[in-house]
Amino acid sequence: MGRRNFLAGLAAIGTGGPTLAQPMQAVAEPTVLETGSAHYHTAELRLPHPVPGLADHRIRIAWPRGPVPEGGFPALHMLDGRAVAALLDEPLLARLAARGGPAIVAHGHARATRFATLERAQDYTPPDAEGRPVADPRGRAGGGALDYLALLTGEILPRVETRAPLDPARRLLWGHSYGGLFVLQAALAAGGAFARFVAASPALWWDDARFYARVLASVERGLSPMPVLDLHSGSAERARASRPSNPDAQDLLRMRDALPEGALDRLSEALRGHGVAGETLVFDGLSHGESFASSARTTLLETALEL
């Protein structure tokens, strides 16, 4: 645990960009993935979104300059790609490149905002038990995680891997909140597509916690293939949760309040008790929003240390 505690503390201090209690939508233009880096090659890939009216998928790819390891670089695939790009800076990329990686694949959408709220609700959230769409508590269309997973594994990953020297056997998938839900869905449905999964502060209250119940049931039945799945969260996510008074947030508050306080602990216990490898990391004192940056940085640094 010593190394994990060191990484968590380092990530909480920050290496680039602010650590925020609430998500900010403004992004200082341009990010280092757009300007280019002295330490990382960069490239970009765009695909039209299959749902009319939603923004294109915009994938930014970065890999270390210098020798390419046999088989290619391990690639950390990170959701909410624009928000991830805003966390990166040259000092952090220099530290990662000095260890030989990892490559970073930031999966986002062609929006100017930090978080593409319509697209992430559609793409990252699971359907109901019958595979039907589910609207999020604010009325945004959701439940498209299986469709996005099919697009990601069937088209996006192969195209990304023609643009950069990446090792398909060493893919990692990271996501936060709605993205954390998607990581759980991917670990259940496509465990063999990634070598490791990191679900940060997954929104387990989704669909009145019905998906959470399905995850627990799947774990108890036994997963095949068996994924490696890490769980991250902030220790103050519930205590410091925002409580907006506007009417469109009331369903969100109701679902969030109804989720048992120890839900993530129970999921961690179920995973480890049924042989699913991985680590559970709690960031002391951090809220839900703050855990985004700390989890992302910790995952980047942890991946670099493993090389």
Disulfide bonds with the S-S distance in Angstrom:
none
